[in-house]
């Protein structure tokens, strides 16, 4: 049996299509690189021995190097190239595009398969020289003054620091006014967006009369859209500075990929920090690769140092921010760590130990969760450890004595397998049943609400996203994040269901898109406290005949909170927000114990919309809420059934034309599990790392707290 659902792959790939991304998809780079750290007394013989060991084990390139005593960057990189190790993070992604013209110039038949073109001696020799000239590149110095990058603003041209918060300093106000004028055009449009005629917003409820009259300080600093615009302005300024860097690098060398993303944990409240990761990804469409840094000690603090599921959540959201583009983690954990990892934003972390075991099982969970999420490559910090000071004796892929160990060999085997199947993996994609909605603008509204000194609120949308993902992962339900921009680009029908976790604000145009999606057969599910405000931070109409009521078939009379008056649903006392619902055309699926509607479903056209009047996804941020996870899964799926099942392990799937790749995560002791591939037909199965054949339907052995990658060949080719 095959899955006949249309996953809109052409629309998906078009989202970030460009000549640069087409080059990547053709060459299919799969760099597995490491950071080499020279030490005092390092000899050239030792250096070459390490480079040869890297290559022998399966590592393809250097993620980066640090200069050391007697060792310049140029010398370290040149010797790597001599030993067959590409000296840059991007591996073959940094090659000159393989065109028919280049092949003819090199005397190569351009009709050869790409796998043969990549290995042709003449091609390798040519591309080696392309890489060699970059060894001598120096950093490009730029004037990043705000005057040169923010629209038509003409100011001092000095580089003004952009802080990660909603504070608008005096040095930025003139540029912010110019930005607002560019965004809104007409002062009345700004008056409407900033709610100037609403009580308590501006002095005497007086709107601005002209752009000359506009003063961003003459406005209540708790008005949500104003705060959103400050955050958007800062994010745009940061992106404009990044674009200027990319343009300068591309002018020097149009074939050298750039990378952007960050050394930031992906569970941080980016909107409050004026950081737009989706914007970084969009910029990389033209210039290169979007990436996160993923270190156990640095980037899992926000989830209480939970690892197994949270690796995939991070790889997945990066791929989903950059649908169709090249994303990977260009800096990832190489080995154990306990002492490093700064305390960051959370004072509580100062009293904690960010300590982790990083053995071969952990390494497999990391690398295979990256591939399962859709990453195409890895950069590992580091091959060997620093010998003194910060991070001394931590992070190394080798052991602390500089010798290969079980995790070194395991990472190498995964690297070899990833390169063996690189062409297939570059054409393998998620086939999500559920899309989990992500919208930077609504996260800004949560951030604005948090300015009343309730810092918790800025974290709620991220924690709710995590909670929804946890429920779907634990149920082995295929899913991905769907962005508001994806919906506007026509991607809604890719998903059988769209889950909306605690979206405090929903843009009015998105309600119309979701309504059309439901009419055409889709399913929308949301939980409390969603649909409170619109994109202006203004109370969203939820009465009779409102767009909300037409979608959900209920009037939302009030939001409540289960505290002094407890609400009970399915014999469980609710924690958090609840809703007072009045049914108009929906049917009630569940009631609170007081007899009030708790969960409703509205059949509209060929689909339905479910409103859950209780807080579910946010409550599932932490593990242990099995009953609430069950509710999320049952309503997210509705009449659908997950296409595969494995009760005792987490399983992710990537689908390609001729084979599907299944990635098993075992968060327990060693066990044997069974995979039911009910919706799909296969004729054979192998372990992707070892090549071992496994009988279809047989038990699958999993190591303790580890992972396994199996490749299932399809009976007939299909997407």
C-alpha positions in Angstrom: 0.0 0.0 0.0 1.3 3.5 -0.7 0.5 6.9 0.8 -1.7 8.8 -1.7 -1.6 12.1 0.1 -0.1 15.0 -1.8 2.7 16.4 0.3 3.2 19.3 -2.1 6.9 18.6 -2.5 7.2 21.1 -5.4 5.7 23.8 -3.3 7.9 22.8 -0.4 11.1 23.0 -2.5 10.1 26.2 -4.1 10.0 28.0 -0.8 13.8 28.5 -0.7 14.8 27.7 -4.2 17.7 29.6 -5.7 20.7 28.8 -8.0 22.8 28.2 -4.8 20.4 25.7 -3.4 20.0 24.0 -6.8 23.8 23.6 -6.8 23.7 22.0 -3.4 20.9 19.6 -4.4 22.8 18.5 -7.5 26.2 17.9 -5.8 24.5 16.6 -2.6 27.3 17.6 -0.1 27.4 15.6 3.1 30.3 17.0 5.1 31.1 15.4 8.4 33.8 17.7 9.7 35.7 18.1 13.0 37.5 20.9 14.7 41.2 20.3 15.2 43.0 22.0 18.1 46.8 22.1 17.9 48.8 21.7 21.0 52.2 22.7 22.3 54.8 20.5 20.7 52.6 19.2 17.8 54.8 17.9 15.0 53.9 17.8 11.3 54.1 14.0 11.5 51.5 13.9 14.3 49.3 16.4 12.5 49.3 14.3 9.3 48.6 11.1 11.3 45.5 12.8 12.8 44.3 14.0 9.4 44.8 10.5 7.9 42.9 9.0 10.8 40.0 11.4 10.3 39.8 10.3 6.6 40.2 6.6 7.4 37.3 6.8 9.9 35.0 8.6 7.5 35.3 12.3 8.3 35.5 14.4 5.2 36.6 17.9 6.2 37.6 20.3 9.0 34.8 22.2 10.5 37.4 24.7 11.6 40.8 25.0 13.3 42.4 27.2 15.9 45.9 28.5 15.5 48.5 27.2 17.9 52.1 27.7 18.8 54.1 27.4 15.6 51.1 26.6 13.6 49.4 29.2 11.4 45.9 28.8 10.0 47.3 28.6 6.5 49.7 25.8 7.3 47.1 23.7 9.2 44.6 24.0 6.3 47.2 23.4 3.6 48.3 20.1 5.1 44.7 19.1 5.5 44.1 19.6 1.8 47.3 17.6 1.0 45.9 14.7 3.1 42.6 14.7 1.3 40.7 16.5 4.0 38.7 19.5 2.8 39.8 22.4 5.0 36.4 24.1 5.3 33.1 23.4 7.0 31.1 23.2 3.8 33.0 20.3 2.2 32.0 19.7 -1.4 29.3 22.3 -1.0 32.0 24.8 -1.7 33.0 23.4 -5.0 32.5 25.4 -8.2 29.1 24.3 -9.6 29.5 21.2 -11.8 28.1 22.4 -15.1 28.3 20.9 -18.6 30.7 23.7 -19.5 33.0 22.9 -16.6 33.0 19.2 -17.5 33.8 19.9 -21.1 36.6 22.2 -20.0 38.0 19.4 -17.9 37.6 16.7 -20.5 34.9 14.9 -18.6 31.7 13.5 -20.1 29.0 15.7 -18.6 26.4 12.9 -19.0 28.1 10.8 -16.3 26.1 10.3 -13.1 26.8 12.8 -10.4 28.3 10.1 -8.3 30.9 9.5 -11.0 31.5 13.2 -11.7 32.3 13.9 -8.1 34.9 11.1 -8.1 36.6 11.9 -11.4 40.3 12.7 -10.9 40.1 15.7 -13.1 37.2 17.1 -11.2 38.8 16.5 -7.8 42.0 18.2 -9.0 40.1 21.2 -10.3 38.0 21.6 -7.2 41.1 21.2 -4.9 42.5 24.3 -6.5 39.2 26.1 -6.0 39.5 25.3 -2.3 43.2 26.0 -2.1 42.9 29.7 -3.0 40.5 30.3 -0.1 43.1 29.3 2.4 44.6 32.8 2.1 41.3 34.7 2.4 41.3 37.3 5.1 38.1 38.5 6.9 36.4 41.3 5.0 36.1 44.5 7.1 32.8 46.4 6.6 31.2 49.6 7.7 28.0 48.2 9.3 26.7 51.6 10.3 22.9 51.8 10.6 22.6 54.6 8.1 23.8 52.4 5.2 21.4 49.6 5.8 18.0 50.7 7.2 15.9 51.7 4.3 16.2 55.4 3.3 17.4 56.6 6.7 20.4 58.9 6.5 22.1 59.1 9.9 25.6 59.1 11.4 26.6 55.8 9.8 28.1 54.6 13.1 27.5 51.0 14.1 25.0 51.1 16.9 24.8 48.1 19.2 21.5 46.1 18.9 20.6 44.6 22.3 18.5 41.4 22.5 15.4 42.9 24.1 12.5 45.3 23.3 14.4 48.4 24.5 14.6 51.2 22.0 17.7 53.3 22.9 18.0 57.0 21.9 20.6 56.2 19.2 18.1 54.0 17.4 15.0 56.2 17.5 15.5 58.2 14.4 16.2 55.0 12.4 13.2 53.4 14.0 10.9 56.2 12.8 12.3 55.8 9.3 11.6 52.0 9.5 8.0 52.6 10.6 7.5 55.0 7.8 8.8 52.4 5.3 6.6 49.7 6.9 3.3 51.6 7.2 3.5 54.3 4.5 0.5 56.2 5.8 0.4 57.5 9.4 -3.2 56.3 9.7 -2.0 52.7 9.1 0.3 53.1 12.0 -2.4 54.6 14.2 -4.5 51.6 13.5 -1.7 49.1 14.2 -0.6 50.9 17.3 -4.2 51.2 18.7 -3.7 54.9 19.3 -7.4 55.5 19.7 -7.9 52.9 22.3 -8.1 53.9 26.0 -4.8 54.1 27.9 -2.6 53.9 24.9 -1.7 57.5 23.9 -2.2 60.7 25.9 -5.9 61.6 25.5 -6.4 58.8 23.0 -5.0 61.2 20.4 -3.6 59.6 17.3 -0.5 60.8 15.5 -1.4 63.5 12.9 1.6 63.1 10.6 5.0 61.5 10.4 6.5 64.7 11.7 4.2 64.4 14.7 5.2 60.7 15.2 7.2 60.1 18.4 7.5 56.5 19.5 8.0 57.6 23.1 4.6 59.3 23.2 2.9 56.0 23.6 2.2 53.5 26.3 5.2 51.2 26.5 2.8 48.3 27.3 1.1 48.5 24.0 1.8 45.2 22.3 2.1 46.2 18.6 4.6 48.9 19.4 6.8 46.4 21.2 6.4 44.0 18.3 7.6 46.7 15.9 10.6 47.5 18.0 11.6 43.8 18.0 10.9 43.5 14.2 13.0 46.7 13.6 15.9 45.3 15.5 15.6 41.9 13.8 15.5 43.6 10.4 18.6 45.7 11.3 20.5 42.6 12.3 19.5 40.8 9.1 20.4 43.8 7.0 23.9 43.8 8.5 24.2 40.1 7.8 23.1 40.6 4.2 25.8 43.2 3.8 28.4 40.7 5.0 27.0 38.0 2.7 27.1 40.3 -0.3 30.7 41.3 0.3 31.8 37.6 0.6 29.8 36.7 -2.5 31.4 39.5 -4.5 34.8 38.1 -3.6 33.9 34.5 -4.3 30.3 33.6 -5.5 30.9 29.9 -5.1 31.9 29.9 -1.4 28.9 29.2 0.8 28.1 31.4 3.7 26.4 30.2 6.9 24.1 31.8 9.3 22.0 30.8 12.3 23.8 31.0 15.5 25.5 30.0 18.6 22.2 30.2 20.4 20.0 27.5 22.0 17.0 26.9 19.8 14.6 26.8 22.8 15.3 30.5 23.6 12.5 33.1 23.2 13.9 34.4 20.0 11.2 37.0 19.4 11.9 38.7 22.8 15.6 38.6 21.8 14.8 40.4 18.5 16.2 37.4 16.7 14.5 36.1 13.6 15.8 32.6 12.8 13.4 32.3 9.9 14.9 35.5 8.5 18.4 34.1 8.8 17.2 31.0 6.9 15.6 33.1 4.2 18.8 35.1 3.7 20.8 31.8 3.3 18.5 30.9 0.4 20.8 33.0 -1.8 24.1 32.6 0.0 24.5 29.2 1.6 23.5 27.1 4.6 21.4 27.7 7.7 22.6 26.2 10.9 22.4 25.9 14.7 25.0 25.2 17.2 24.0 22.2 19.2 26.0 21.5 22.4 24.7 19.5 25.3 26.0 21.9 28.0 25.0 25.1 26.2 21.7 24.4 24.4 19.6 22.1 26.5 19.3 24.2 29.6 15.8 25.5 28.7 14.5 21.9 28.7 16.1 20.8 32.0 19.0 19.1 30.2 16.7 16.5 28.6 18.4 15.1 25.5 16.9 12.3 23.4 13.7 13.9 22.1 15.0 17.5 22.2 17.8 16.8 19.7 15.2 16.0 17.0 13.1 19.0 18.0 16.1 21.2 17.3 17.2 19.7 14.1 13.6 19.6 12.9 12.8 23.2 13.5 16.0 24.3 11.7 15.0 22.2 8.7 11.5 23.5 8.9 12.6 27.1 9.1 14.5 26.5 5.9 12.3 24.1 3.9 14.0 22.9 0.8 17.3 24.6 1.7 20.6 23.3 3.0 20.6 23.1 6.8 22.9 21.3 9.2 24.5 21.7 12.6 27.9 23.2 11.8 28.9 22.9 15.4 27.9 19.9 17.5 29.0 18.1 20.6 32.0 15.8 20.2 32.3 14.4 23.7 31.5 14.5 27.4 31.1 17.9 29.2 30.4 18.8 32.7 32.1 22.1 33.6 31.5 24.3 30.5 28.3 25.7 29.4 27.7 29.2 30.7 24.8 29.9 33.0 23.2 32.2 30.4 19.9 34.0 31.0 18.7 31.8 33.8 20.1 32.5 37.3 18.9 29.1 38.4 21.5 27.5 36.1 24.2 29.0 38.3 23.3 26.3 40.8 23.1 23.4 38.4 25.6 21.1 36.6 25.2 20.9 32.9 26.7 17.5 32.9 26.2 14.7 30.3 27.4 11.3 29.3 28.5 11.3 25.7 29.3 7.7 24.8 28.8 5.9 21.5 25.0 5.7 22.2 24.7 9.4 22.8 26.8 10.1 19.7 24.4 7.9 17.7 21.4 9.7 19.0 22.9 13.0 18.1 24.0 12.2 14.6 21.0 10.1 13.7 18.5 12.7 15.1 20.3 15.2 12.9 19.8 13.1 9.8 16.3 12.2 10.7 15.4 15.9 11.1 16.7 16.5 7.6 20.3 17.9 8.3 22.8 17.2 5.5 26.1 17.2 7.4 27.6 17.8 10.8 30.5 19.9 12.2 31.8 18.4 15.4 33.5 20.5 18.2 36.0 19.0 18.5 38.4 16.2 17.3 40.6 16.6 20.3 40.3 18.5 23.5 41.9 21.7 24.7 44.7 20.9 27.1 44.2 23.8 29.5 41.7 26.4 30.6 38.1 26.7 29.5 36.7 23.3 28.2 40.0 21.5 29.1 39.4 17.8 28.7 35.9 18.2 27.4 34.0 18.0 24.0 36.6 15.8 22.3 35.6 13.1 19.8 38.8 11.2 20.7 39.2 10.3 24.3 41.0 12.7 26.7 44.3 11.0 25.8 44.0 11.8 22.2 43.1 8.2 21.1 40.1 7.0 19.1 37.4 5.4 21.2 34.0 3.8 20.7 32.2 7.2 20.1 34.9 8.2 17.5 34.4 5.0 15.6 30.6 5.2 15.8 30.5 8.8 14.6 32.8 7.7 11.7 30.6 4.8 10.7 27.6 7.2 10.6 29.6 9.6 8.5 30.5 6.9 6.1 26.8 5.7 5.8 25.6 9.2 5.3 28.0 9.7 2.5 27.1 6.3 1.0 23.5 7.3 0.8 24.0 11.0 0.3 22.2 11.3 -3.0 19.2 9.5 -1.6 19.2 11.5 1.6 19.2 14.7 -0.3 16.1 13.6 -2.0 14.5 12.2 1.2 11.9 14.2 3.0 9.5 14.1 5.9 5.9 13.1 5.1 4.2 14.8 8.0 0.6 14.0 9.0 0.6 17.0 11.4 1.9 20.5 11.1 2.7 22.3 14.3 2.2 26.0 13.7 5.0 28.4 14.5 4.6 32.2 14.1 7.3 34.7 15.1 4.8 37.5 15.3 2.6 35.8 17.9 5.8 35.1 19.9 6.4 38.8 19.9 3.0 39.4 21.5 3.9 36.9 24.2 7.1 38.8 24.6 5.3 42.1 24.9 3.0 40.6 27.6 6.1 39.5 29.5 7.3 43.1 29.8 5.0 43.5 32.8 7.8 41.6 34.7 6.2 38.2 34.2 9.2 36.8 32.3 7.5 33.4 32.1 5.2 34.6 29.4 8.0 35.1 26.8 8.8 31.4 27.1 5.3 30.0 26.8 5.1 29.7 23.0 8.4 27.9 22.9 7.4 25.5 25.7 4.1 24.9 24.1 5.7 24.1 20.8 7.9 21.6 22.7 4.9 20.1 24.4 3.1 19.5 21.2 6.2 18.0 19.6 6.7 15.8 22.6 3.3 14.3 22.3 3.7 13.6 18.6 7.2 12.2 19.0 6.1 9.9 21.8 3.2 8.6 19.6 5.4 8.1 16.5 3.2 10.5 14.5 5.0 12.1 11.5 5.0 15.8 11.9 6.9 19.0 11.2 6.7 22.7 12.1 4.7 24.8 9.6 5.3 28.5 9.6 2.8 31.3 9.1 4.7 32.2 5.9 4.4 28.6 4.7 0.6 28.8 5.0 0.6 32.1 3.1 2.7 30.4 0.4 0.1 27.6 -0.1 1.6 24.8 2.0 -1.4 24.1 4.3 -2.7 21.1 2.3 0.7 19.3 2.9 -0.7 18.4 6.3 -3.7 16.3 7.2 -3.9 18.4 10.4 -2.5 21.7 11.7 -2.0 21.9 15.4 -1.9 25.4 16.9 -0.3 25.4 20.4 -1.2 28.4 22.6 -1.1 31.1 19.9 -2.1 34.1 22.0 -2.5 36.1 18.8 -3.5 34.9 15.3 -3.2 37.1 12.3 -6.6 37.8 10.7 -5.4 36.7 7.2 -4.3 33.3 8.7 -7.8 32.7 10.0 -9.1 33.0 6.5 -6.4 30.7 5.2 -7.2 28.1 7.9 -10.9 28.4 7.2 -10.3 27.6 3.5 -8.0 24.8 4.4 -10.7 23.2 6.6 -13.4 23.6 3.9 -11.1 21.7 1.5 -10.6 18.8 3.9 -8.1 19.9 6.4 -8.3 19.7 10.2 -7.4 22.5 12.5 -6.8 21.9 16.2 -5.9 24.5 18.8 -5.6 24.6 22.6 -5.9 27.4 25.2 -5.2 30.3 25.4 -5.2 30.7 21.6 -7.0 33.3 19.5 -7.0 35.9 22.3 -5.7 38.8 20.2 -5.1 39.6 16.5 -1.8 40.7 15.0 -2.2 44.2 16.3 -2.4 43.0 19.9 -6.1 43.9 19.8 -8.9 41.7 21.3 -9.9 39.3 18.6 -13.7 39.2 17.9 -15.0 35.7 18.8 -18.7 36.4 18.9 -21.5 35.3 16.5 -20.6 35.6 12.8 -17.0 36.5 13.6 -14.3 34.8 11.5 -13.4 32.8 14.6 -16.9 31.6 15.1 -17.3 30.6 11.5 -14.2 28.5 11.7 -14.8 26.8 15.1 -18.6 26.9 15.4 -18.4 28.3 19.0 -18.4 31.7 20.6 -15.4 32.2 22.9 -17.0 34.1 25.8 -14.0 34.4 28.1 -10.7 32.9 29.1 -10.5 31.6 32.6 -7.8 30.0 34.7 -8.1 26.8 36.7 -6.9 27.9 40.1 -9.3 29.4 42.7 -12.1 27.6 40.9 -10.8 24.3 39.6 -11.8 22.9 36.2 -11.8 19.1 35.8 -11.6 17.4 32.4 -11.6 13.6 32.0 -11.3 13.2 35.8 -8.2 15.3 35.9 -7.9 18.7 37.4 -6.8 21.2 34.8 -3.8 23.4 35.3 -3.6 26.7 33.5 -6.0 28.4 31.1 -9.5 27.3 30.3 -12.2 28.8 28.1 -15.9 29.6 28.5 -17.4 28.3 25.2 -20.9 28.8 23.8 -21.6 26.3 21.1 -23.3 27.7 17.9 -22.8 25.0 15.2 -20.0 22.8 16.6 -20.6 19.5 18.5 -19.2 19.0 22.0 -16.7 16.2 22.2 -15.9 16.6 25.9 -17.3 18.5 28.9 -15.7 19.9 32.0 -17.1 18.3 35.2 -19.3 21.4 35.7 -21.1 20.6 32.5 -19.5 23.3 30.4 -18.2 22.5 26.9 -14.5 21.7 27.0 -13.6 20.4 23.6 -15.6 21.0 20.5 -15.5 20.0 16.8 -17.0 22.0 13.9 -17.5 20.2 10.7 -17.0 22.7 7.9 -17.0 21.8 4.2 -14.9 18.6 3.9 -12.9 19.1 7.1 -13.3 20.1 10.7 -11.9 22.5 13.3 -11.4 21.4 17.0 -11.2 23.9 19.8 -9.7 22.6 23.1 -10.7 24.9 25.8 -7.9 23.8 28.1 -4.2 24.2 28.3 -2.6 21.1 26.8 0.6 21.7 24.8 2.1 24.0 27.5 1.4 21.5 30.2 3.3 18.9 28.1 6.5 20.9 28.1 7.9 18.6 30.8 7.7 14.8 30.4 5.2 12.8 32.4 1.8 14.0 31.3 0.8 10.9 29.3 -2.9 11.6 29.5 -2.6 15.1 28.1 -0.3 13.8 25.4 -2.9 11.3 24.5 -5.5 14.1 24.1 -3.1 16.0 21.8 -2.5 13.0 19.7 -6.1 11.9 19.4 -7.4 15.3 18.4 -4.4 16.1 16.1 -5.0 12.9 14.2 -8.8 12.8 14.3 -9.9 10.1 11.9 -6.3 9.4 10.7 -4.0 6.7 11.9 -0.2 7.1 12.0 1.3 5.1 9.1 3.7 3.1 11.2 4.1 2.1 14.8 6.7 0.9 17.3 5.4 0.9 20.8 8.7 0.6 22.6 10.9 3.1 20.8 10.9 6.5 19.1 11.0 6.2 15.3 11.5 8.9 12.7 11.1 8.4 9.0 12.4 10.0 5.8 10.9 9.0 2.5 12.7 8.9 -0.8 11.7 7.5 -4.2 13.2 4.1 -3.8 13.7 3.6 -0.1 12.6 4.9 3.3 15.0 5.6 6.1 13.9 4.8 9.7 15.8 6.2 12.7 15.2 4.5 16.0 15.9 6.2 19.3 16.1 4.1 22.4 15.8 5.9 25.7 15.9 2.7 27.8 18.1 -0.3 28.5 19.0 -2.6 25.5 15.8 -4.1 24.0 14.3 -5.7 21.0 11.5 -3.8 19.3 9.1 -4.4 16.4 8.2 -1.9 13.7 4.8 -2.2 12.0 5.1 -0.5 8.6 1.4 -1.0 8.0 1.0 1.8 5.4 4.0 0.9 3.4 5.3 -2.1 1.3 9.0 -3.0 1.3 11.0 -5.8 -0.1 14.1 -5.7 2.0 15.8 -4.0 4.9 19.4 -3.3 5.8 21.3 -1.6 8.7 22.5 1.6 7.0 25.7 1.7 9.0 26.8 -2.0 8.8 25.1 -3.2 5.7 23.6 -6.1 7.7 20.4 -7.5 6.2 17.4 -7.8 8.5 14.3 -10.0 7.8 11.2 -7.9 7.3 9.0 -8.1 10.4 11.8 -9.5 12.6 12.7 -8.0 16.0 15.1 -5.0 15.9 17.8 -4.9 18.5 18.6 -1.6 20.0 21.5 -0.7 22.2 21.0 0.9 25.6 20.4 4.6 25.4 21.4 4.6 21.8 20.1 4.7 18.2 19.9 2.7 15.0 19.4 3.5 11.3 17.6 1.1 9.0 17.0 1.5 5.3 13.9 -0.2 3.8 13.8 -0.7 0.0 10.4 -0.1 -1.5 8.5 -2.6 -3.6 7.8 0.1 -6.2 9.3 3.5 -6.6 7.1 6.3 -5.2 7.3 9.6 -3.5 
